[in-house]
């Protein structure tokens, strides 16, 4: 199968849109015609070397589309089904069996090895030379993706599949962190550092809980205005000279917040998040920081009941989370479509730059017809 793809040629260079050859699906695999794929900060981390995906290859891990063909042994989906491509998982390790496939013990090689488990790749240049595939099990910056059947989430036939891909990662990460992991209790306070796609999804999810103070922190007034429209009860603009976000949180909450989320992936912001909560408060690491990043916390104040947790991909199962977010969107209770700006595939580098600069919340690449 021939498809247009955005190829990651080498570190620190723009992606190159060209045609590639895509394998037919093997046993347990599915060929998905990708309709659209979200652009995520994680793709940029790989391009800069902060996530060790080998080049040359194809990135993209928020794909959604239509099943084009199924390989031997696949019965969970059929040609013509609309699907979101979720994260890969082995299905047999202790974490997968306990309902936490985001923490699959084989997750590392499944997302960044650049190949199937047997070392083969599903992508080639037109001259036959191999391209690394299976970024997060999908490499969906291409018109077709070969992925494991167990990673797919079938969605209703009347759903607009062109805006669903980010539910598998960026949007699902923020929402799932709140709904699956933190679960704010009635009357609680939650502060969300970073009002990008992950943070704004966390705001929308927090509005569905009993939390009564939902505080968004960012340096872009336009994003804070959007946060207010999506459910934030208060906002803190750190671009205003002299603003101390931790002090502002304590003033709003009458003391430390119950929950804080670092959705920015910046060590300085993480430190502020940790200082925003007190005894028995929980600070959650959500955003992806550069390789080698580390942080430290004051021992005594952390010892007094403060919880520090990492939350990967929103936790839980892709099918239940994605299905719930689609249903909530149809009910008008989780308007993730307000975060999305579409770009054609040949503008992939513009989409990446727009995301980096903060000009758009969640870029989504539409594949050529």
Phi and psi in degrees as a GROMACS rama.xvg file:
@    title "Ramachandran Plot"
@    xaxis  label "Phi"
@    yaxis  label "Psi"
@TYPE xy
-101.938  139.602  UNK-2
-149.598  152.67  UNK-3
-75.5265  142.997  UNK-4
-149.697  152.459  UNK-5
-96.8521  108.3  UNK-6
-92.9794  131.726  UNK-7
-87.4949  98.3453  UNK-8
-77.881  -46.1074  UNK-9
-164.328  168.688  UNK-10
-60.4451  146.366  UNK-11
63.0963  28.4064  UNK-12
-130.68  153.627  UNK-13
-62.9309  157.266  UNK-14
-73.9877  150.675  UNK-15
-114.391  120.878  UNK-16
-86.4876  122.341  UNK-17
-153.67  175.406  UNK-18
-90.7637  144.005  UNK-19
-134.853  164.23  UNK-20
-99.9462  137.249  UNK-21
-118.513  135  UNK-22
-62.5429  158.043  UNK-23
-75.104  155.233  UNK-24
-71.2559  140.397  UNK-25
-94.9335  -168.988  UNK-26
-56.1858  129.68  UNK-27
75.9835  5.00813  UNK-28
-110.626  163.493  UNK-29
-134.67  139.941  UNK-30
-96.4633  118.971  UNK-31
-108.86  128.936  UNK-32
-79.5215  108.938  UNK-33
-74.3179  122.483  UNK-34
-85.4478  -42.4753  UNK-35
-158.447  154.021  UNK-36
-140.789  132.33  UNK-37
-71.1909  152.016  UNK-38
-100.851  125.151  UNK-39
-121.1  155.326  UNK-40
-56.2971  -30.4116  UNK-41
-64.3815  -34.1568  UNK-42
-61.5309  -42.3641  UNK-43
-66.2814  -36.5367  UNK-44
-59.8142  -41.5567  UNK-45
-64.6695  -40.9816  UNK-46
-64.7038  -27.0749  UNK-47
-97.9094  1.09033  UNK-48
87.7711  5.74247  UNK-49
-87.1067  -2.5773  UNK-50
-137.128  119.28  UNK-51
-80.3752  63.2306  UNK-52
-86.8262  130.521  UNK-53
-73.358  146.704  UNK-54
-111.399  157.589  UNK-55
-78.8384  149.86  UNK-56
-170.124  -167.79  UNK-57
-125.358  127.628  UNK-58
-91.0767  -162.327  UNK-59
99.6604  122.74  UNK-60
-144.94  23.2544  UNK-61
-129.837  53.8336  UNK-62
-89.4697  151.071  UNK-63
-149.328  148.044  UNK-64
-179.26  -142.724  UNK-65
-129.734  135.022  UNK-66
-63.9052  124.731  UNK-67
-96.7942  -34.4737  UNK-68
-163.258  153.927  UNK-69
-120.915  148.555  UNK-70
-87.053  175.225  UNK-71
-55.8481  136.069  UNK-72
86.6679  -3.98327  UNK-73
-88.3826  122.126  UNK-74
-124.983  -7.44084  UNK-75
-76.0487  -24.875  UNK-76
-138.814  163.057  UNK-77
-133.951  160.574  UNK-78
-54.2428  133.993  UNK-79
98.6895  -14.9427  UNK-80
-69.9348  139.61  UNK-81
-82.6801  137.604  UNK-82
-143.998  154.077  UNK-83
-105.195  137.509  UNK-84
-89.8342  108.206  UNK-85
-83.8674  -174.223  UNK-86
-71.3734  150.415  UNK-87
-75.2843  155.291  UNK-88
-159.592  150.481  UNK-89
-77.7296  -31.2547  UNK-90
82.93  -1.73251  UNK-91
-128.084  -11.9479  UNK-92
-76.6759  170.88  UNK-93
-62.8155  -36.7629  UNK-94
-71.7569  -40.3075  UNK-95
-61.2202  -44.1037  UNK-96
-68.345  -22.4506  UNK-97
-90.9992  10.7774  UNK-98
83.5265  19.8337  UNK-99
-125.785  64.782  UNK-100
-65.8696  -17.9047  UNK-101
-60.9684  -25.2787  UNK-102
-106.982  29.6923  UNK-103
-50.5043  133.948  UNK-104
-66.3721  -14.0943  UNK-105
-103.471  13.6885  UNK-106
-60.0344  -41.5113  UNK-107
-51.6415  -61.7676  UNK-108
-64.3762  -30.3088  UNK-109
-65.2456  -30.1905  UNK-110
-99.1278  -27.2302  UNK-111
-129.193  3.27563  UNK-112
-67.6287  -27.3742  UNK-113
85.6549  18.9922  UNK-114
-162.753  176.49  UNK-115
-69.9396  173.544  UNK-116
-60.9883  -28.7983  UNK-117
-86.2622  4.60136  UNK-118
91.0055  -5.45262  UNK-119
-83.4135  155.283  UNK-120
-111.58  152.696  UNK-121
-95.9477  -0.518371  UNK-122
-126.871  145.359  UNK-123
-144.774  152.214  UNK-124
-70.7414  168.529  UNK-125
-67.0484  -19.3598  UNK-126
-86.3621  3.59456  UNK-127
93.8472  -9.18134  UNK-128
-72.3573  141.912  UNK-129
-75.0127  150.262  UNK-130
-121.358  138.617  UNK-131
-65.4656  138.379  UNK-132
-127.459  -172.45  UNK-133
61.1396  34.3754  UNK-134
-62.4913  120.528  UNK-135
50.9769  33.0231  UNK-136
75.9717  9.97466  UNK-137
-144.71  -38.2878  UNK-138
47.2681  63.0506  UNK-139
-90.9722  10.4944  UNK-140
-80.5651  50.7612  UNK-141
-154.709  158.874  UNK-142
-69.4241  -20.04  UNK-143
-137.679  147.513  UNK-144
-133.821  134.906  UNK-145
-100.694  121.872  UNK-146
-143.756  164.832  UNK-147
-69.8425  139.838  UNK-148
-60.5891  -33.7222  UNK-149
-73.2608  -8.60785  UNK-150
-85.7498  -13.3486  UNK-151
-83.6636  142.891  UNK-152
-117.767  105.552  UNK-153
-64.1697  142.165  UNK-154
-127.28  161.886  UNK-155
-58.1696  146.803  UNK-156
-64.0983  -24.2683  UNK-157
-91.0048  6.84067  UNK-158
-83.8437  140.756  UNK-159
-76.8355  97.1843  UNK-160
-67.7769  -16.584  UNK-161
-68.9922  -14.6795  UNK-162
-115.846  11.9342  UNK-163
-92.6744  -22.7135  UNK-164
-52.7128  -45.3736  UNK-165
-62.408  -13.2946  UNK-166
-65.6269  -22.4633  UNK-167
-77.5134  -21.2142  UNK-168
-138.23  -85.4428  UNK-169
-53.9045  -55.7629  UNK-170
-70.2597  -42.0883  UNK-171
-64.8934  -32.2802  UNK-172
-63.2356  -48.8481  UNK-173
-66.9453  -46.6534  UNK-174
-67.1318  -44.0878  UNK-175
-66.1523  -35.0263  UNK-176
-58.4674  -39.2969  UNK-177
-76.0568  -51.3379  UNK-178
-78.6221  -35.2652  UNK-179
-93.463  -36.3305  UNK-180
-105.284  -57.7289  UNK-181
-76.2893  -44.6633  UNK-182
49.4317  66.2925  UNK-183
-54.2321  137.351  UNK-184
-87.7989  165.817  UNK-185
-59.0145  127.973  UNK-186
84.2229  4.74574  UNK-187
-82.6925  170.233  UNK-188
-121.347  140.381  UNK-189
-137.154  131.772  UNK-190
-115.475  131.597  UNK-191
-118.012  109.755  UNK-192
-88.9729  115.191  UNK-193
104.179  109.056  UNK-194
-104.974  49.3875  UNK-195
-89.5654  -156.951  UNK-196
-62.2201  -42.0124  UNK-197
-67.2749  -49.0271  UNK-198
-64.6352  -41.9769  UNK-199
-68.2671  -32.6619  UNK-200
-66.5403  -35.9655  UNK-201
-65.2117  -39.1549  UNK-202
-60.0599  -47.9737  UNK-203
-62.6311  -38.3079  UNK-204
-69.1686  -40.384  UNK-205
-61.8841  -32.553  UNK-206
-64.1932  -21.3769  UNK-207
-85.2478  -4.27664  UNK-208
-104.147  -173.617  UNK-209
-86.1511  5.13726  UNK-210
-60.8317  135.342  UNK-211
-106.208  -15.5344  UNK-212
-121.777  114.524  UNK-213
-121.293  106.07  UNK-214
-110.676  123.478  UNK-215
-105.397  135.725  UNK-216
-122.324  128.794  UNK-217
-162.149  174.135  UNK-218
-109.036  0.435013  UNK-219
-109.566  114.055  UNK-220
-57.2279  -34.6368  UNK-221
-64.866  -37.2195  UNK-222
-71.6344  -35.9454  UNK-223
-68.1405  -35.2725  UNK-224
-64.6316  -41.0838  UNK-225
-65.6763  -38.7949  UNK-226
-59.4133  -42.0932  UNK-227
-62.6551  -40.2313  UNK-228
-69.426  -22.2882  UNK-229
-95.9214  -4.2126  UNK-230
133.979  -5.52277  UNK-231
-65.2155  133.848  UNK-232
-86.4447  -25.8568  UNK-233
-144.303  154.914  UNK-234
-133.835  152.917  UNK-235
-128.621  120.918  UNK-236
-97.8992  103.911  UNK-237
-79.3481  -2.2958  UNK-238
-78.2955  -13.573  UNK-239
-76.0666  125.41  UNK-240
-54.3561  134.136  UNK-241
85.5498  -0.386711  UNK-242
-75.0147  124.172  UNK-243
-106.472  104.693  UNK-244
-62.4527  -34.9006  UNK-245
-65.028  -46.1935  UNK-246
-62.5798  -38.0632  UNK-247
-65.5746  -40.2211  UNK-248
-61.4509  -47.1125  UNK-249
-62.3012  -35.9742  UNK-250
-68.3227  -44.5464  UNK-251
-62.0445  -43.7666  UNK-252
-87.5228  -6.34109  UNK-253
68.6958  29.7766  UNK-254
141.025  -168.738  UNK-255
-63.4662  152.833  UNK-256
-76.8964  162.779  UNK-257
-80.1529  -36.239  UNK-258
-136.837  144.864  UNK-259
-139.195  142.17  UNK-260
-125.319  125.754  UNK-261
-92.2411  102.872  UNK-262
-100.484  5.03517  UNK-263
-95.7691  -24.2051  UNK-264
70.2438  29.1398  UNK-265
-118.404  133.549  UNK-266
-60.771  -42.1228  UNK-267
-61.4562  -38.9685  UNK-268
-69.7984  -37.8045  UNK-269
-60.1408  -41.5988  UNK-270
-61.4025  -40.2961  UNK-271
-65.1498  -40.1792  UNK-272
-59.9679  -45.2074  UNK-273
-64.5572  -35.4501  UNK-274
-76.1927  -13.1187  UNK-275
-79.2439  -17.3105  UNK-276
-112.544  158.665  UNK-277
-123.279  -145.606  UNK-278
-57.3726  130.162  UNK-279
66.1871  10.0099  UNK-280
-82.9668  162.65  UNK-281
-124.626  127.235  UNK-282
-109.987  130.458  UNK-283
-113.548  131.726  UNK-284
-91.2543  117.388  UNK-285
-119.283  -47.423  UNK-286
-72.7191  153.552  UNK-287
-88.8501  115.249  UNK-288
-89.2705  162.799  UNK-289
-61.7346  158.445  UNK-290
-57.1732  137.985  UNK-291
84.7595  -2.33246  UNK-292
-64.4114  141.368  UNK-293
-143.026  164.289  UNK-294
-147.676  163.708  UNK-295
-133.646  152.662  UNK-296
-128.528  150.039  UNK-297
-62.3983  127.715  UNK-298
-64.4644  -48.6059  UNK-299
-64.0818  -47.3073  UNK-300
-68.9257  -26.3897  UNK-301
-77.8541  -37.9432  UNK-302
-57.35  -32.4758  UNK-303
-79.3769  53.8623  UNK-304
84.8252  4.14126  UNK-305
-75.713  137.858  UNK-306
-110.783  133.539  UNK-307
-118.68  118.266  UNK-308
-129.638  142.788  UNK-309
-96.2072  137.728  UNK-310
-127.93  115.343  UNK-311
-102.143  120.855  UNK-312
63.0984  16.7205  UNK-313
86.4938  0.669333  UNK-314
57.7835  -178.71  UNK-315
67.8825  -162.889  UNK-316
-100.06  140.626  UNK-317
-58.1791  -44.6939  UNK-318
-62.0303  -45.4947  UNK-319
-70.0273  -41.0682  UNK-320
-68.9284  -49.5658  UNK-321
-63.2585  -43.0277  UNK-322
-59.8207  -41.2855  UNK-323
-66.0123  -42.0372  UNK-324
-66.7055  -36.3674  UNK-325
-64.0794  -44.7954  UNK-326
-64.2207  -41.8665  UNK-327
-64.9366  -36.0754  UNK-328
-64.0552  -43.0513  UNK-329
-63.8866  -28.0917  UNK-330
-84.1633  -3.19064  UNK-331
80.0719  15.3324  UNK-332
-104.051  -7.08779  UNK-333
-148.283  78.2526  UNK-334
-81.2348  66.1318  UNK-335
-63.1883  -22.2132  UNK-336
-61.9239  -21.5833  UNK-337
-70.8952  -12.4947  UNK-338
-91.4804  -12.2831  UNK-339
-98.7945  135.109  UNK-340
-126.001  127.849  UNK-341
-92.8225  143.484  UNK-342
-132.34  145.221  UNK-343
-70.4894  155.288  UNK-344
-54.4692  -37.3149  UNK-345
-70.7526  -3.91865  UNK-346
-108.124  27.5395  UNK-347
-59.0103  -39.2696  UNK-348
-70.3772  -32.9594  UNK-349
-64.8849  -39.3383  UNK-350
-64.1241  -43.5631  UNK-351
-61.907  -42.7819  UNK-352
-68.2669  -40.361  UNK-353
-61.8506  -37.3173  UNK-354
-67.9904  -45.7488  UNK-355
-60.5718  -41.2381  UNK-356
-78.1229  -12.0135  UNK-357
83.9072  12.7656  UNK-358
-73.0615  -27.3172  UNK-359
-131.724  158.565  UNK-360
-83.7438  -58.381  UNK-361
-134.685  98.4468  UNK-362
-71.2817  142.325  UNK-363
-130.6  128.277  UNK-364
-89.2749  127.231  UNK-365
-96.3133  129.405  UNK-366
-79.7475  152.315  UNK-367
-60.123  145.735  UNK-368
